[in-house]
């Protein structure tokens, strides 16, 4: 069986491992330090990050939910390791969409995701389980769309955003996309009706800024 390295030992890393197994890979998980490695109890191989360059002949993914941490790891190893996309076989795509995202680097798309068409996705973004993303959406780099989210058409989500579980972002227009500013958090279950400022936190129905 082919092997793949997955940075992380948390739940998101194990879910990334699920995609790897689905695609016929045997995952090797990467713990950041001895303490993290000692607490590893999942029935799969784990190694220390200090040893990761010994495995540079295999592909890698970053199974860590925090976009800023993913960015640090990507920048640290981009010149030494090969990062690939992991896309679960149950994900489905509109016309031409799969070919478009194949040009992206380090993307993770989990089980049950539906992407329609003309969607642009930045590198090292995670689209989690059962997310739906409609036409003409732009996702920046290091974004995390948590499970069960619905993103309607003509929306732009900036770099390093976290879109919480079960949230809904309503449709923008072809002339003026609804904007979620970079580094913004949308709380679980929120309903976003209007554009959101960068570096902020929005929660509620309808979503309101709280920070």
ABEGO torsion letter per residue (X at the ends): XBBBBBBEABAAAAAAAAAAAAAGBBBBBBBABAAAAAABABBBBBBBAAAAAAAAABBBBBBBABAAAAAAAAAAAAAABBBBBBBBAABBBBBGAAAAAAABBGBBBBBGBBBBBGBBBBBGBBBBBGBBBBBGBBBBBGBBBBBGBBBBBGBBBBBGBBBBBGBBBBBBBAABBBBBBBGBBBBBGBBBABBBBBGBBBBEOBBBBAX
